[in-house]
Structures are given as C-alpha cells and as structure tokens.
Amino acid sequence: MIVQKDFLNKLKDFGLNSYESKLWVALLSRGVSTAGELSDISNVPRSRAYDVLESLEKKGFVVVKVGKPIKYLAVPPNEVVERVKKKVLEEADQRNKVLSQLKDSEVLEELSTLHHEGIKLVDPTDRSGAFRGRDKVHEHLSVMVKNAQNNITLLTSKDGLDRKYELLVNSLRKAAKKGVKIKIATTGVANKDIVNDLSKIAAIKAVKNNSNARFCIIDNKEMLLFLTDDKKVHKSYDSAVWIEAPHFVDYFGSIFDNEFKQ
C-alpha cells in the first residue's frame, strides 16, 4: 500500500509515531485484518507489528477481535478524534495538578536556592541572550515584566502596542498595583481604546522616532532590544537580544526619556 509521506506526517497530530501511523492507515483501508497482513501491506516489520498494534489498542485506535488468528478492527476516525481529545485534556489536567503542587513544594524551593546561588557565579558579561521568533521573545518579555520591582520602560510600534497589550496588560496592572512606575511610548498613532486603558496604569504617549526602534527596559538594569522592523519581517524571524548591563541600559533609558519629554 502506497501512502503519501506528507499524509503520514500529518497523523503525528493524533499522537502517532511512524509505525503506528502506517499500521493504522493500513487497517483503515482493510477494515479488519491480522497483524501479518497489516505488516505486509504497511511495510512495518513483523517483529514490531504486534507491539505497535498493542500500542494502538491502548490508545483507542483499534479493537482486538477474539479468536484465532487474532484480528484487529479499525475504530472510526471521528471516534478516534474524540478519544484523543479526551485523553489530551485528562493528561493536561493531571500535569496542571502536579505543577500546581510543585509550586509550593520543597523541591521547587531547593531548585530556586540552587539557581540563586548559581547565578552569583555568572560573570556579568554572560548575562545576555538572543531570541528568534516573536513567541520566544514575548515569553522572555513576559518574565521580565512580571519580575519588575521599580520601573518598566517600553518603546514599541503602534502595531506592537496591540500585541503587547494582549500579552502584558494583566502583568502591567499587577506591576502598577505594587508601585512599579510604567512608561510606554509608541512610534505612531496607536489604538485609542488601548491607549485609554493603559493610561490608567502608565504614562503613555506617541513619540516622533524615525528609527522604528523597539525595546523594553526593566528597573534600569536589564533590557530587551528588538533587532528587526516588525513591519518588514514575519513574526517567525522577529529577533531580539536581552542584556543585563546597567551602564549600557542607562544610555537607552536616557534616550527614551529625552524623546518622552518632547
């Protein structure tokens, strides 16, 4: 049986590996069959066919028929989707419970102590990193904002403000409640509703900045600097560097303040 490779790759969304995909597709095409027959038409080695079919049976993709020789019956794909969805939700709920328990556990406390002690050994010149892809950049930006103690300075494009609002608004509100001073500047006229909402927790205004620079400064000591123009690059290639160097960061902070005052 010849099956397109791209089609088999799509079955990874069902949580299947290569052998499982081949045997399940083969069984779907036959309705009911033996392990030997499925091995022959799917090119899965016979030595692996029984183990793989047993795995498929546990996952709810096939039903084992009673009798000799043992035969396997395919479960309808629509039913499989519901079973997979249910299993994913159950596993996610279980992992969430485990992680919630770890939050206040001795294990996490010990790991945090190790990190706190280990970070003291890091040379200041090593306190930097690079991120590629907007999702990765935003992950680190979220952590920075959540850890802010004194001030947050954000310079972004008008489109970038829409994204930052969706990503950070809750964290910014929490930061404002604990006394963190927030300044936000946009290069261009931003969404009025977003500006009005953010103005309740931050000083925000549009600035005349022709460089399309985008960066975020936290507590005047660490900075996330975007390296690309968000109007000209796909989000997968949006890049940024993070650096913790107070003297370097202070320079960008002074530039921001001058722009903000004008």
C-alpha positions, 0 to 999 in steps of 0.5 A: 500500500502506497501512502503519501509521506506528507499524509503520514506526517500529518497523523503525528497530530493524533499522537502517532509515531511512524509505525503506528501511523502506517499500521493504522492507515493500513487497517483503515483501508482493510477494515479488519485484518491480522497483524501479518497482513497489516505488516505486509501491506504497511511495510512495518516489520513483523517483529514490531507489528504486534507491539505497535498494534498493542500500542494502538489498542491502548490508545483507542485506535483499534479493537482486538477481535477474539479468536484465532488468528487474532484480528484487529478492527479499525475504530472510526476516525471521528471516534478516534478524534474524540478519544484523543481529545479526551485523553489530551485534556485528562493528561493536561489536567493531571500535569496542571495538578502536579505543577500546581503542587510543585509550586509550593513544594520543597523541591521547587524551593531547593531548585530556586536556592540552587539557581540563586546561588548559581547565578552569583557565579555568572560573570556579568558579561554572560548575562545576555541572550538572543531570541528568534521568533516573536513567541520566544521573545514575548515569553522572555518579555513576559518574565521580565515584566512580571519580575519588575520591582521599580520601573518598566520602560517600553518603546514599541510600534503602534502595531506592537502596542496591540500585541503587547497589550494582549500579552502584558496588560494583566502583568502591567496592572499587577506591576502598577498595583505594587508601585512599579512606575510604567512608561510606554511610548509608541512610534505612531498613532496607536489604538485609542481604546488601548491607549485609554486603558493603559493610561490608567496604569502608565504614562503613555504617549506617541513619540516622533522616532524615525528609527522604528526602534523597539525595546523594553527596559526593566528597573534600569538594569536589564533590557530587551532590544528588538533587532528587526522592523516588525513591519518588514519581517514575519513574526517567525524571524522577529529577533531580539537580544536581552542584556543585563548591563546597567551602564549600557541600559542607562544610555537607552533609558536616557534616550527614551526619556529625552524623546518622552519629554518632547 
